[in-house]
Amino acid sequence: MRSSPYCTDFHRVLQSNRRQVLQAGALSLLGLGPTLRTARSQASSDLPIRAKRCIFIFMWGGPSQLDTFDLKPDAPAEIRGEFRPISTAVPGLQICEHFSKLAKLTDRLTILRSLAHDDPAHLSSGHATLTGNLAPVLKSDADPPSEKDSPHLGSLLTKLRPKADGLPSFVAMPWKALHPAAPGGEAPGQHGGWLGPTYDGVLLKGDLNHPEWKPQALSLPADVTLERLESRTQLLKAIEAQHRSMRRLAETGALNEQQLQAFEMLSSPKVRQAFDLNQESAQTRDRYGRNIHGQCVLMARRLIEHGVSLVSVNWHNDGQNFWDTHGNNFNRLKNDLIPPADMALSALIEDLEARGMLDDTIIAWVGEFGRKPQITPQNAGREHWPYCYSGILAGGGIAKGAVYGQSDRHAAYPSLNPVSPQDFAATILHQMGIDSSAMLLDRENRPHRISTGKVITDIVAT
C-alpha cells in the first residue's frame, strides 16, 4: 500500500488528545485461552431468534452519507457534491445514482440516516462499530488492539453459540482492517478481546478473486502431511488427558485445543466444501463481481449457508485508503468504491432471497463514521465526520422498505431519532436472540456487559 500523510482532521485529533493518549498476521485459527465460567443462558435469554446468522459488511474508512444514501440535492454546491439522487423501489426514497442495482431492492431493507457519535478517529470508532462497545481509549488512532478490547460480534457468537461440526462460528476476510496513517495501525475490536484468543475467529486472507487463491487456514504446511498431523494430534490428546486437572498447564491445554480444532477443519469434507468458491457457477461469481470485495461477499454467503454464524467482510486493502476519501472523493466513489459495493450487496440480497434465507439472515452494511458536509475545495475531498452518517440493515426480521432517522438539511447532524454504533450492534444481537444487556465474564472472572447499546425497536419485528 502506498504510504499516506496524516489527514488534517486526524492530525488535529491526535494533537488535541495527545495527553489523553499518553495517560490512558491473521486472526488465529480458533485462537488460544482458557474456557470461562459464564452465564451463557442469561446472554441467550428467551429472546426469539429472528436471524440465525449475520453477514457484517464493514466499509472501512467511512463512506460519505451525502454521496451514498442521504443526498441533499437542494444544499449549496460545496455541500451537495456531484452526484444525483435517483428513485428507488420505495416511493419517495432516493439514493445515489451510482447505487443503481441497490435502488431496485430498497423494499427489502432499512436505511438508517441518523447514525452518530463524536469520535473522528478510525481505530477507536472502528472498535465501537465492530463490538457494540466504546474502545478502551477514545478518540485515538494511536492505540492498537489489546486484551482490553471488547470482543468482536463474531467472537461473542463463538462464545454463546459454539459449533460442534468442525466449522467456525466466526470468519473474517480478507484482512484485519488497518490504516497506514494511524500510529496504532490495526483497528482494535477485531478479535476475542477480553474473552481471550480462543474466540478470535478464522481469517481468510488474500485476493479471493485470484484463480489460484485457497484458504491458508485450511492448508497444510509443505512439510506436514495429513498422516503426520494425525500422529501429532493423537499425541496431543494423550498429553491433554494426562494433565487435564492441572490448571497451571491451561496455556498448553489451550494450544492443544487449537491444534485439535485445526485438524478437525482440515479433515472435514464439509468444511472444505464450504470454503471452495469453485463450487459456484461462473454466472454467480460474475453477478457478485469479479473483484476482491464481490468474491468475499459471495464467500460469506457460502459460509453462512454451511452453518457459520457470522462472517465479517472488511473492505479490502485497495492501496488508496479505502473509503477514507480525503481527496478525489467523487472519482474514487463512482469509479472504484460504489460499483463493486453496489454489485455485491444487491447480489447478496437477491441470492439470499432466492434461497429462502433472507428472512433469517441479517445483513449489516456500515462504516465507522461518515464524511464532512463541506467539500475540501483544494482536492475535492471530504474529511472525517462522525456526527451523522448512514448504514443499512436488511433481513433477519428487520423492517423492509424503511428509512429510520433523519438528518438536517446538510446531513451534518441527526434531526430525528439519533442512534449510535452501539445501538446498531445491539440490534443485530437482539435479532440473533442475544440479550445485549447481559453480562459475560472475562478471563479474570470480571463481568462485562455484552453491549452498551439499545435495540432500535422501531425497525425490528415484534
C-alpha positions in Angstrom: 0.0 0.0 0.0 1.2 3.5 -0.7 2.2 5.5 2.3 -0.1 8.4 3.0 0.3 11.5 5.2 -1.9 12.1 8.2 -5.2 13.6 7.2 -6.0 17.0 8.6 -8.8 16.1 11.0 -6.9 13.0 12.1 -3.8 15.1 12.9 -5.9 17.6 14.9 -7.5 14.8 16.9 -4.0 13.4 17.8 -2.8 16.8 18.9 -5.9 17.5 21.0 -5.8 14.1 22.6 -2.0 13.6 23.0 -2.1 13.9 26.8 -5.1 11.5 27.0 -3.3 9.0 24.7 -0.2 9.1 26.9 -2.2 8.6 30.0 -4.5 6.4 29.2 -0.8 -11.6 10.7 -4.0 -13.0 10.7 -6.7 -13.9 13.2 -5.7 -17.1 14.8 -7.4 -20.3 13.8 -9.7 -20.5 16.8 -7.0 -18.9 19.0 -5.8 -19.6 22.5 -7.1 -19.1 26.0 -8.9 -20.9 28.8 -12.6 -21.6 28.9 -14.6 -19.1 31.0 -17.3 -19.6 33.5 -20.2 -17.5 32.1 -23.9 -17.3 32.3 -24.5 -18.4 28.6 -28.2 -19.0 29.3 -28.5 -15.5 30.6 -27.0 -13.9 27.5 -29.1 -16.1 25.2 -32.2 -15.4 27.4 -35.6 -16.2 26.0 -35.5 -13.7 23.1 -36.9 -15.1 19.8 -34.2 -15.8 17.2 -35.2 -13.8 14.1 -31.7 -14.2 12.5 -29.8 -17.4 12.6 -26.7 -15.8 11.0 -25.2 -12.5 10.1 -23.1 -11.1 7.3 -21.4 -7.9 8.5 -20.0 -5.8 5.6 -17.6 -3.3 7.1 -17.0 -0.3 4.9 -13.6 0.6 6.4 -12.7 4.2 6.0 -16.1 5.9 6.4 -18.4 6.3 3.4 -19.9 9.7 2.7 -23.5 9.8 3.7 -24.1 12.7 1.3 -22.8 10.7 -1.7 -24.5 7.3 -0.9 -27.8 7.2 1.0 -28.6 10.7 2.2 -28.1 13.1 -0.7 -29.0 16.7 -0.3 -29.8 18.0 -3.8 -31.1 21.4 -2.5 -27.9 22.1 -0.5 -25.3 24.5 -1.8 -22.9 23.1 -4.4 -20.0 23.0 -1.9 -22.1 20.5 0.2 -24.3 18.6 -2.2 -21.5 17.4 -4.4 -21.6 15.9 -7.9 -24.0 13.0 -7.6 -27.7 13.0 -8.4 -30.3 11.2 -6.4 -32.4 8.5 -8.1 -35.8 7.0 -7.3 -35.9 3.5 -5.8 -38.3 0.6 -5.3 -39.7 2.5 -2.3 -41.9 5.6 -3.4 -40.3 8.8 -2.1 -37.0 7.2 -1.2 -34.0 8.3 -3.2 -30.3 7.2 -3.0 -27.2 7.9 -5.1 -27.4 7.3 -8.8 -24.3 5.0 -8.7 -26.2 2.6 -6.5 -28.4 1.7 -9.4 -28.7 -2.0 -8.6 -29.4 -1.5 -4.9 -32.1 1.1 -5.8 -34.2 -1.7 -7.2 -34.1 -3.5 -3.8 -34.7 -0.9 -1.2 -38.0 -2.5 -0.4 -36.0 -5.3 1.2 -34.0 -3.2 3.7 -33.8 -0.3 6.2 -31.6 2.7 5.6 -30.5 4.4 8.8 -29.8 8.1 8.3 -29.2 9.1 11.9 -26.1 7.1 13.0 -24.0 9.4 15.1 -21.2 9.6 17.6 -18.4 12.0 18.5 -15.2 10.0 17.7 -13.4 11.1 14.5 -10.6 8.5 14.8 -10.7 5.4 12.6 -9.3 2.9 15.1 -11.4 3.7 18.2 -14.6 4.3 16.3 -14.0 1.0 14.3 -13.9 -0.7 17.7 -17.4 0.6 18.6 -18.7 -0.4 15.2 -17.5 -4.0 15.4 -18.1 -4.7 19.0 -21.0 -2.6 20.2 -18.9 -1.0 22.9 -16.7 2.0 23.2 -12.9 1.5 22.7 -10.7 1.3 25.8 -9.1 4.6 24.6 -11.5 7.0 22.9 -10.7 9.4 20.0 -7.5 7.6 19.4 -5.7 6.4 16.2 -2.7 5.6 18.3 -3.9 2.6 20.3 -3.7 -0.8 18.6 -5.7 -4.0 19.6 -5.2 -5.2 23.2 -6.7 -7.7 25.6 -8.8 -4.8 27.0 -10.8 -4.6 23.8 -14.4 -5.8 23.7 -14.9 -8.9 21.7 -16.0 -8.6 18.0 -19.6 -9.5 17.5 -18.4 -12.7 15.8 -16.4 -13.6 18.9 -19.5 -13.2 21.1 -21.3 -15.6 18.9 -18.3 -18.0 19.1 -18.7 -17.9 22.9 -22.5 -18.0 23.0 -23.3 -20.2 20.0 -20.3 -22.7 19.8 -20.4 -25.2 17.0 -19.6 -28.9 17.1 -19.4 -29.7 13.4 -15.9 -28.5 12.7 -17.0 -25.2 11.2 -16.0 -22.0 13.0 -18.7 -19.6 14.3 -16.8 -16.5 13.2 -14.9 -15.9 10.0 -13.4 -12.5 8.8 -11.9 -11.6 5.4 -9.8 -10.6 3.6 -7.7 -8.9 6.2 -7.7 -7.2 9.6 -8.7 -3.6 8.9 -5.6 -1.4 9.2 -4.9 2.2 8.4 -1.3 3.2 7.3 -1.7 6.8 8.6 -2.7 5.7 12.0 0.1 5.1 14.6 -1.8 2.2 16.1 -2.1 0.6 12.7 -4.7 -2.2 13.1 -8.1 -1.3 14.4 -9.0 -2.8 17.8 -12.1 -4.8 18.3 -11.4 -7.4 15.6 -10.7 -10.4 17.9 -11.7 -12.1 21.1 -10.6 -9.2 23.3 -11.3 -9.8 27.0 -12.8 -13.2 26.1 -9.4 -14.3 25.1 -7.9 -15.5 21.8 -9.8 -18.8 21.8 -12.7 -16.7 20.4 -10.7 -14.8 17.8 -12.2 -16.5 14.8 -10.7 -17.5 11.4 -9.2 -15.0 9.0 -9.4 -15.7 5.2 -6.5 -13.7 3.8 -5.7 -12.6 0.3 -7.5 -11.9 -3.0 -10.4 -14.3 -3.2 -10.8 -13.3 -6.9 -7.4 -14.7 -7.8 -7.8 -18.0 -9.7 -5.2 -19.8 -7.5 -6.5 -18.5 -4.2 -7.2 -21.0 -1.5 -7.8 -20.6 2.3 -4.5 -20.7 4.1 -6.2 -21.6 7.3 -7.1 -24.9 5.7 -3.8 -25.6 4.0 -1.1 -27.8 5.5 2.5 -26.6 5.6 4.6 -28.0 2.8 6.5 -30.3 5.1 3.4 -31.6 7.0 1.3 -34.5 5.7 -2.2 -35.3 7.0 -0.8 -38.5 8.4 1.9 -36.6 10.3 -0.7 -34.2 11.6 -2.9 -37.0 12.8 0.0 -38.6 14.6 0.7 -35.2 16.4 -3.0 -34.9 17.2 -3.1 -38.3 19.0 -0.1 -37.3 21.0 -1.7 -34.0 22.0 -4.8 -35.8 23.1 -2.8 -38.1 25.3 -1.0 -35.2 26.8 -4.2 -33.4 27.4 -5.7 -36.4 29.2 -2.7 -36.7 31.5 -2.8 -33.1 32.5 -6.5 -32.3 32.4 -6.7 -31.5 36.1 -3.6 -29.3 36.2 -4.8 -25.7 35.9 -1.3 -24.4 35.7 -1.0 -26.1 32.3 -4.0 -24.2 31.0 -2.0 -22.5 28.3 -0.6 -25.8 27.0 -4.1 -27.2 27.1 -5.4 -24.3 25.0 -2.7 -24.8 22.4 -3.7 -28.5 22.2 -7.3 -27.4 21.7 -6.3 -25.0 18.9 -4.4 -27.7 17.0 -7.2 -30.3 17.5 -9.8 -27.9 16.0 -7.4 -27.1 13.2 -7.2 -30.8 12.5 -10.9 -31.2 12.6 -11.3 -28.4 10.0 -8.5 -29.9 7.8 -10.0 -33.3 7.8 -13.7 -32.3 7.3 -15.1 -32.6 3.7 -18.0 -30.3 4.8 -15.6 -27.6 5.8 -13.5 -27.9 2.7 -16.7 -27.6 0.6 -17.9 -24.6 2.4 -14.6 -22.7 1.7 -14.5 -23.8 -2.0 -15.6 -20.9 -4.3 -15.1 -23.1 -7.3 -18.4 -24.8 -6.3 -20.1 -21.6 -7.5 -21.1 -21.1 -11.2 -19.3 -18.6 -13.3 -22.6 -16.7 -13.7 -23.0 -16.4 -9.9 -19.4 -15.3 -9.5 -19.9 -12.7 -12.2 -23.1 -11.4 -10.5 -21.3 -10.7 -7.3 -18.4 -9.1 -9.1 -15.0 -10.5 -10.2 -13.1 -8.4 -7.6 -11.9 -9.0 -4.1 -15.0 -7.5 -2.4 -17.5 -9.3 -4.6 -15.9 -12.6 -4.1 -15.6 -12.1 -0.3 -19.3 -11.4 -0.1 -20.0 -14.5 -2.2 -17.8 -16.5 0.1 -19.7 -15.0 3.1 -22.9 -16.3 1.6 -21.4 -19.8 1.1 -20.1 -19.9 4.7 -23.4 -18.9 6.4 -25.2 -21.4 4.1 -23.0 -24.1 5.5 -23.5 -23.0 9.1 -21.1 -20.3 10.1 -22.8 -17.9 12.4 -21.2 -14.6 11.5 -19.0 -13.5 8.6 -17.3 -10.1 8.6 -16.3 -8.8 5.2 -13.9 -5.9 5.8 -13.4 -3.5 2.8 -10.1 -4.7 1.4 -6.6 -3.2 1.2 -7.1 -1.3 -2.1 -3.9 0.7 -1.8 -5.8 4.0 -1.8 -7.0 4.4 1.8 -10.3 2.5 1.3 -13.4 4.7 1.8 -11.3 7.4 3.5 -11.8 9.8 0.7 -10.0 13.0 1.9 -9.1 13.7 -1.7 -10.7 12.9 -5.1 -13.9 11.9 -3.3 -16.2 11.8 -6.3 -14.0 10.0 -8.8 -13.0 7.4 -6.2 -16.6 6.8 -5.3 -18.0 6.5 -8.8 -15.1 4.6 -10.3 -13.6 2.4 -7.6 -15.8 2.1 -4.5 -19.5 2.3 -5.2 -19.7 0.0 -8.2 -18.3 -3.2 -6.5 -20.2 -2.3 -3.3 -23.5 -1.9 -5.2 -23.0 -5.1 -7.2 -22.0 -7.3 -4.2 -24.7 -6.1 -1.8 -27.5 -6.3 -4.4 -26.4 -9.8 -5.5 -26.3 -10.9 -1.8 -29.8 -9.7 -1.1 -31.2 -11.3 -4.3 -29.3 -14.5 -3.7 -30.4 -15.0 -0.1 -34.0 -14.2 -1.0 -33.9 -16.7 -3.9 -32.5 -19.4 -1.5 -35.2 -18.6 1.2 -32.5 -17.4 3.6 -33.1 -13.6 3.7 -35.7 -13.7 6.4 -33.4 -15.4 8.9 -30.1 -13.8 7.9 -29.3 -10.3 8.9 -27.1 -8.2 6.6 -25.3 -5.1 8.0 -23.6 -2.6 5.8 -21.8 0.3 7.6 -18.6 2.2 8.1 -17.1 3.6 11.3 -18.3 7.2 10.5 -19.3 9.5 7.6 -17.8 12.5 5.9 -17.9 16.2 6.5 -20.6 18.0 4.5 -18.3 20.8 3.3 -16.2 19.6 0.4 -12.5 20.5 0.6 -12.0 22.8 -2.4 -8.3 22.1 -2.9 -8.7 18.4 -3.6 -12.4 17.7 -3.9 -12.3 15.5 -0.8 -14.4 15.2 2.4 -12.9 14.9 5.9 -13.9 12.7 8.8 -17.4 13.3 10.2 -18.8 11.0 12.9 -21.7 13.3 13.9 -24.1 12.0 11.2 -23.8 9.1 8.8 -25.8 6.3 7.2 -25.9 2.5 7.4 -28.1 -0.4 6.2 -29.7 -3.3 7.9 -31.6 -6.0 6.0 -33.2 -9.4 6.5 -33.5 -11.3 9.8 -36.7 -9.6 10.9 -35.6 -6.0 10.1 -38.3 -3.7 8.6 -38.5 -3.7 4.8 -38.6 -0.6 2.7 -38.0 1.7 5.6 -35.9 4.8 6.5 -35.0 5.3 10.1 -33.9 8.6 11.4 -33.4 11.9 9.7 -30.5 14.3 9.2 -30.6 18.1 9.0 -30.5 19.9 5.7 -26.8 19.4 5.2 -26.6 15.8 6.6 -24.4 17.2 9.4 -26.3 16.2 12.4 -29.4 14.0 13.1 -32.6 15.9 13.3 -34.7 12.9 14.3 -34.0 9.6 16.1 -30.2 9.6 16.5 -28.7 6.2 17.1 -25.1 5.1 17.9 -22.9 2.3 16.5 -23.6 0.5 19.9 -27.3 0.6 19.1 -26.6 -0.7 15.6 -24.7 -3.7 17.1 -27.3 -4.3 19.9 -30.0 -4.5 17.3 -28.1 -7.2 15.4 -27.5 -9.2 18.6 -31.2 -8.8 19.6 -32.3 -10.2 16.2 -30.0 -13.2 16.8 -31.7 -13.9 20.1 -28.9 -12.5 22.3 -29.7 -10.1 25.2 -27.2 -7.3 24.6 -27.6 -6.1 28.2 -26.5 -9.5 29.7 -23.1 -10.0 31.3 -20.2 -12.2 30.4 -17.1 -12.9 32.5 -13.6 -12.3 31.1 -10.5 -14.5 31.8 -10.1 -12.8 35.2 -13.8 -13.5 36.1 -14.7 -9.8 35.8 -18.2 -9.1 34.5 -18.7 -7.1 31.3 -21.9 -6.1 29.6 -22.1 -7.6 26.1 -23.1 -4.3 24.5 -23.8 -0.8 25.9 -26.2 -0.1 23.0 -30.0 -0.1 22.9 -32.1 -2.0 20.5 -33.6 0.1 17.7 -37.1 -1.3 18.4 -38.8 0.7 15.6 -37.1 -1.3 12.9 -37.4 -4.9 14.3 -40.2 -7.4 14.1 -42.2 -7.8 17.3 
